[in-house]
Amino acid sequence: MRKGRVEGKVIVVTGAAQGIGFECARMLAEEGAEIVLSDLRAPEGQAATAQIVAAGDKATFIQADVTSESDCAHLMDETARRFGRLDGLLNNAGWYPRATLENTTTDLWEAIQQVNLRGPFYCCKYAVPHLRAAGGGSILNMGSINGLQGLPNLVAYSAAKGGLLTLTRTLAGALAPDRIRVNYLIPGWVLTEGEIALHGGNGISLEALLKAGETLALGRHQTPKDSAYASVYLLSDESPQVTGIILNVDAGGSTLPIPPSAPYVL
Ligand SMILES: NC(=O)c1ccc[n+]([C@@H]2O[C@H](COP(=O)([O-])OP(=O)(O)OC[C@H]3O[C@@H](n4cnc5c(N)ncnc54)[C@H](O)[C@@H]3O)[C@@H](O)[C@H]2O)c1
């Protein structure tokens, strides 16, 4: 039987109940890792975990709200206790409500920073001692095009994802002596459950979203699978000399001119 690309590694994925996080968890498990799926929502997270186990792969669920320091500490400590080690962390949990500068209240600003920036900080903080004990490891932060150049209606989210990019680069330098790599993945525009629900709530149909996808440079939206392939590479031993990078899985969305229809602003 073929050896998986992350065979034997123990990897935590946050926000894994659905969307990009679930597909990364599923593919990493298919490639031989022991995956700890984590999410704020326990029933959904447990159902997602059961799907992976039913496919014959190794997965466990531990509930955690990434905005809670004690939940993040428990997630990492409990993973190491159950599986004896920790090799990788995918900081995927995120939240992207639309709001312009004037529409962003203090509470909304704080809530968005907590999920998208403070959460990954806590997860890194409590994962690193275990990664160090394993002799090194890999942290992957789920970034966004908005972390480079934000959109007018994603002001707080863009600032948080920009902060996450700086956290990535800072930790890449700080943790290199421990052989812990830290990278930033940009998934492009992915029609996940979260994205479809958000636009649906604003009266934009799935059909309209798919049409907007056709205006993107390579003719379609990105998919969770597009990001999952990249997550396997960056969390595996195929990338031992890769740290502090941005990997764009966005059909050139971060570098090519935005199409006039500006679908991301929808
Ligand atoms: N969908 C896109 O187009 C897109 C583009 C760029 C970046 N991203 C990023 O990718 C990641 C996943 O996005 P998605 O579209 O799959 O999202 P989604 O909304 O479909 O799923 C997000 C998951 O995170 C969980 N979550 C939310 N808050 C949490 C918290 N406080 N603690 C723990 N779990 C929490 C949710 O329960 C959900 O299961 C996010 O970081 C997002 O910012 C998404």
Ligand as a Chemical Component Dictionary entry (heavy atoms), coordinates in Angstrom:
data_LIG
# 
_chem_comp.id                   LIG 
_chem_comp.type                 NON-POLYMER 
_chem_comp.pdbx_formal_charge   0 
_chem_comp.three_letter_code    LIG 
# 
loop_
_chem_comp_atom.comp_id 
_chem_comp_atom.atom_id 
_chem_comp_atom.alt_atom_id 
_chem_comp_atom.type_symbol 
_chem_comp_atom.charge 
_chem_comp_atom.model_Cartn_x 
_chem_comp_atom.model_Cartn_y 
_chem_comp_atom.model_Cartn_z 
_chem_comp_atom.pdbx_ordinal 
LIG N1  N1  N 0  -14.402 30.971 1.597  1  
LIG C1  C1  C 0  -13.545 31.806 1.080  2  
LIG O1  O1  O 0  -13.720 32.331 -0.017 3  
LIG C2  C2  C 0  -12.284 32.155 1.836  4  
LIG C3  C3  C 0  -11.333 32.966 1.188  5  
LIG C4  C4  C 0  -10.166 33.297 1.841  6  
LIG C5  C5  C 0  -9.952  32.846 3.122  7  
LIG N2  N2  N 1  -10.898 32.077 3.746  8  
LIG C6  C6  C 0  -10.587 31.634 5.097  9  
LIG O2  O2  O 0  -10.634 30.226 5.142  10 
LIG C7  C7  C 0  -11.087 29.800 6.419  11 
LIG C8  C8  C 0  -12.306 28.897 6.276  12 
LIG O3  O3  O 0  -13.314 29.591 5.569  13 
LIG P1  P1  P 0  -14.661 28.855 5.104  14 
LIG O4  O4  O 0  -15.186 29.636 3.977  15 
LIG O5  O5  O -1 -14.419 27.409 4.978  16 
LIG O6  O6  O 0  -15.578 29.151 6.379  17 
LIG P2  P2  P 0  -16.948 28.482 6.900  18 
LIG O7  O7  O 0  -17.717 29.577 7.516  19 
LIG O8  O8  O 0  -17.618 27.657 5.855  20 
LIG O9  O9  O 0  -16.395 27.505 8.045  21 
LIG C9  C9  C 0  -15.730 28.059 9.143  22 
LIG C10 C10 C 0  -15.734 27.066 10.295 23 
LIG O10 O10 O 0  -15.068 27.725 11.403 24 
LIG C11 C11 C 0  -15.841 27.513 12.570 25 
LIG N3  N3  N 0  -15.634 28.607 13.515 26 
LIG C12 C12 C 0  -16.081 29.893 13.422 27 
LIG N4  N4  N 0  -15.749 30.579 14.528 28 
LIG C13 C13 C 0  -15.062 29.727 15.334 29 
LIG C14 C14 C 0  -14.468 29.849 16.618 30 
LIG N5  N5  N 0  -14.551 30.995 17.318 31 
LIG N6  N6  N 0  -13.840 28.770 17.134 32 
LIG C15 C15 C 0  -13.775 27.603 16.450 33 
LIG N7  N7  N 0  -14.351 27.429 15.251 34 
LIG C16 C16 C 0  -14.981 28.475 14.688 35 
LIG C17 C17 C 0  -17.283 27.449 12.092 36 
LIG O11 O11 O 0  -18.118 26.790 13.045 37 
LIG C18 C18 C 0  -17.139 26.697 10.766 38 
LIG O12 O12 O 0  -17.258 25.304 10.938 39 
LIG C19 C19 C 0  -11.341 31.079 7.214  40 
LIG O13 O13 O 0  -10.195 31.403 7.968  41 
LIG C20 C20 C 0  -11.556 32.117 6.129  42 
LIG O14 O14 O 0  -11.267 33.409 6.572  43 
LIG C21 C21 C 0  -12.050 31.731 3.139  44 
# 
loop_
_chem_comp_bond.comp_id 
_chem_comp_bond.atom_id_1 
_chem_comp_bond.atom_id_2 
_chem_comp_bond.value_order 
_chem_comp_bond.pdbx_ordinal 
LIG N1  C1  SING 1  
LIG C1  O1  DOUB 2  
LIG C1  C2  SING 3  
LIG C2  C3  SING 4  
LIG C2  C21 DOUB 5  
LIG C3  C4  DOUB 6  
LIG C4  C5  SING 7  
LIG C5  N2  DOUB 8  
LIG N2  C6  SING 9  
LIG N2  C21 SING 10 
LIG C6  O2  SING 11 
LIG C6  C20 SING 12 
LIG O2  C7  SING 13 
LIG C7  C8  SING 14 
LIG C7  C19 SING 15 
LIG C8  O3  SING 16 
LIG O3  P1  SING 17 
LIG P1  O4  DOUB 18 
LIG P1  O5  SING 19 
LIG P1  O6  SING 20 
LIG O6  P2  SING 21 
LIG P2  O7  DOUB 22 
LIG P2  O8  SING 23 
LIG P2  O9  SING 24 
LIG O9  C9  SING 25 
LIG C9  C10 SING 26 
LIG C10 O10 SING 27 
LIG C10 C18 SING 28 
LIG O10 C11 SING 29 
LIG C11 N3  SING 30 
LIG C11 C17 SING 31 
LIG N3  C12 SING 32 
LIG N3  C16 SING 33 
LIG C12 N4  DOUB 34 
LIG N4  C13 SING 35 
LIG C13 C14 SING 36 
LIG C13 C16 DOUB 37 
LIG C14 N5  SING 38 
LIG C14 N6  DOUB 39 
LIG N6  C15 SING 40 
LIG C15 N7  DOUB 41 
LIG N7  C16 SING 42 
LIG C17 O11 SING 43 
LIG C17 C18 SING 44 
LIG C18 O12 SING 45 
LIG C19 O13 SING 46 
LIG C19 C20 SING 47 
LIG C20 O14 SING 48 
# 
